Amino acid sequence: MRNDEARLNHMLLTLKERGQRITPQRLAILRVLAPSEGRPSVEEIYNVVVKDFPTTSLATVYKTITLLKELGEVLELEFSQGSNRYDGSKPFPHPHVVCTRCKRIVDPDLESLSAMTAEVSEQTGFKVVNHRLDFYGLCPECQKEKV
């Protein structure tokens, strides 16, 4: 089973266990979020879903995202400029690399992140319960473009 299919099934199971209905629109939203390609915004999710379900409202997408956030099934990436983006494939704290030009988001695998979190906790005395680590720069494609 592919990773995005496993995520979709896990998200569906979580909703069912919480007594939530799985409407066709909600399923379509989950199908966009499970792979989270490009870490879509609510508007981008809506634009995909409305093609197959024209009566879907933006409010339906917002409500579903809010529910999934409450259940720990989606990670919200807040940005001061532009729309928030959502990661359903990895709904736990992890680092991101964000292109400042095209807004592409990539998840690097940093083995040192656990050690860094432990070091922060040790140095400050804080019990770290959440974190966000973002790196900003130009992706390889944008580096090739002339400004």
C-alpha positions in Angstrom: 0.0 0.0 0.0 1.4 3.4 -1.0 2.1 5.9 1.8 -0.7 8.3 0.7 -3.2 5.5 0.6 -2.2 4.5 4.1 -2.5 8.1 5.3 -6.0 8.4 3.7 -7.1 5.1 5.4 -5.7 6.3 8.7 -7.5 9.7 8.4 -10.8 7.9 7.5 -10.5 5.5 10.4 -9.8 8.4 12.8 -12.9 10.3 11.6 -15.1 7.1 11.8 -13.8 6.4 15.3 -14.9 9.9 16.4 -18.4 9.3 14.9 -17.8 11.7 12.0 -19.7 11.2 8.7 -17.7 10.5 5.6 -19.4 12.5 2.9 -18.2 12.4 -0.7 -17.0 16.0 -0.3 -15.1 15.2 2.9 -13.6 12.2 1.2 -12.5 14.3 -1.7 -10.8 16.8 0.7 -9.0 13.9 2.4 -7.8 12.7 -1.0 -6.1 16.0 -1.5 -4.6 16.2 2.0 -3.3 12.6 2.3 -0.4 13.1 -0.1 -0.3 16.9 0.6 1.6 17.5 -2.6 2.8 21.1 -2.4 1.2 21.6 1.0 -2.0 23.0 -0.3 -3.9 26.0 1.0 -7.7 25.8 1.7 -8.3 27.7 -1.5 -6.2 25.1 -3.5 -8.0 22.2 -1.8 -11.4 23.9 -2.6 -10.4 24.4 -6.3 -9.7 20.6 -6.7 -12.8 19.4 -4.8 -15.2 21.8 -6.5 -14.4 20.3 -9.9 -16.1 17.0 -8.9 -18.5 18.5 -6.4 -19.6 21.9 -7.6 -22.0 22.5 -4.7 -19.1 22.3 -2.2 -18.5 25.5 -0.3 -15.3 27.0 1.0 -16.8 26.7 4.5 -17.0 22.9 4.1 -13.3 22.8 3.4 -12.5 25.1 6.3 -14.7 23.0 8.7 -13.0 19.8 7.6 -9.5 21.2 8.0 -10.5 22.5 11.4 -11.8 19.1 12.4 -8.7 17.3 11.1 -6.4 19.8 13.0 -8.3 19.1 16.2 -7.8 15.3 15.6 -4.1 15.7 14.9 -4.5 14.5 11.3 -3.2 17.6 9.6 -0.4 20.0 10.3 -1.1 23.7 9.7 1.8 25.7 8.3 1.1 29.3 9.1 2.8 32.0 7.0 2.6 35.8 7.7 2.4 36.5 3.9 0.0 34.4 1.9 -2.4 31.6 2.9 -1.8 29.0 5.5 -0.8 25.6 4.0 -1.7 22.1 5.2 0.3 18.9 5.5 -1.8 15.7 5.9 1.0 13.4 4.9 3.1 14.3 8.0 0.8 15.7 10.6 3.5 16.0 13.2 6.2 18.6 13.8 9.0 18.3 11.2 11.3 20.8 9.3 10.4 22.5 6.0 12.4 24.2 3.3 10.4 26.9 1.7 11.2 28.6 -1.7 10.8 32.3 -1.3 10.0 32.7 -5.0 7.6 29.9 -6.0 6.5 29.0 -2.4 7.4 25.3 -3.0 7.7 23.4 0.3 10.0 20.4 0.8 10.5 18.2 3.9 14.1 17.4 4.5 15.0 14.4 6.6 17.1 15.7 9.5 18.4 13.0 11.7 19.7 15.6 14.1 16.3 17.1 14.8 15.6 14.8 17.8 19.0 15.6 19.3 18.4 19.3 18.7 15.0 19.1 20.4 16.5 17.3 23.4 19.3 19.8 23.6 16.9 22.7 23.6 14.9 21.1 26.4 18.1 20.4 28.4 19.4 23.9 28.0 16.2 25.7 28.8 14.4 23.3 31.2 11.3 23.5 28.9 9.4 20.3 28.1 9.1 20.8 24.4 5.7 19.7 23.2 5.8 21.2 19.7 8.1 23.0 17.4 8.5 24.5 14.0 11.7 24.7 12.0 11.5 26.3 8.6 14.4 27.2 6.3 13.9 29.7 3.5 15.7 30.0 0.2 15.5 29.4 -3.5 14.7 26.0 -4.8 16.8 24.5 -7.6 14.3 25.5 -10.3 14.1 29.1 -9.2 17.9 29.3 -9.0 18.1 28.5 -12.7 15.7 31.3 -13.6 16.9 34.7 -14.5 15.4 37.5 -12.4 
